[in-house]
Amino acid sequence: MIELTKETFEDEVLKAEGLVFVDFYGDGCIPCAALRPHVDELAEKYANSFKFTALNTSKARRVAIGQKVLGLPVLAMYKNGEKIRELIGEDATASNMEAMLKECMLE
């Protein structure tokens, strides 16, 4: 899992080729913290298919707003720098996350 910053987001996600998963989380976000072990588990399981990254939106607010991340948690999939899928709030569950990853593998 690559921990992103406001300085690295563009190169690691928006300029990346292929599929990139981004876990947008924030300081004090309880649902985000609860999801993290599942994100880490799937990052290991699908390491050969996707680049897994995470961005603390508390430290990169402008990046989050630029990506239209207005609430947390948000789990997003990018393909060749473009957001193609996202799970927001209550939809951001471990089972939905894995389903999203599998869908993106088929595209």
C-alpha positions, -999 to 999 in steps of 0.1 A, spaced: 0 0 0 14 33 -10 6 62 13 -1 92 -9 5 129 -1 -8 160 -19 26 161 -36 25 125 -48 -12 120 -57 -9 133 -93 21 111 -102 9 80 -84 -28 81 -95 -36 107 -122 -5 100 -143 -4 63 -136 -11 37 -163 -35 8 -155 -57 4 -124 -51 23 -92 -72 18 -60 -74 48 -37 -86 46 -1 -96 82 8 -96 84 46 -93 110 74 -81 115 109 -108 106 133 -130 88 107 -142 57 126 -157 39 95 -124 45 77 -104 29 105 -128 0 105 -123 -6 68 -85 -4 68 -78 -40 77 -101 -51 48 -83 -27 25 -49 -41 36 -62 -77 31 -74 -70 -4 -42 -52 -12 -23 -83 -5 -48 -106 -23 -49 -84 -55 -14 -70 -54 -6 -83 -89 -37 -67 -105 -38 -32 -90 -17 -5 -74 -32 1 -39 -28 36 -24 -43 56 4 -47 93 9 -53 110 43 -77 138 33 -71 156 65 -37 164 52 -47 169 15 -80 187 15 -75 204 -18 -67 171 -35 -98 155 -20 -120 184 -31 -105 182 -66 -115 146 -67 -150 154 -55 -144 135 -22 -167 154 1 -175 127 26 -157 97 40 -150 69 36 -145 68 -2 -129 39 -20 -122 48 -56 -108 30 -86 -89 49 -113 -79 36 -148 -52 54 -167 -57 85 -144 -95 87 -146 -119 77 -118 -141 49 -131 -157 37 -99 -162 47 -63 -179 35 -31 -190 63 -7 -201 62 29 -223 33 38 -217 16 4 -180 14 12 -180 -21 27 -155 -49 24 -178 -70 2 -187 -41 -21 -150 -32 -23 -140 -67 -35 -169 -68 -59 -157 -34 -74 -122 -48 -77 -134 -79 -95 -156 -58 -119 -126 -36 -128 -105 -67 -135 -130 -78 -162 -130 -44 -180 
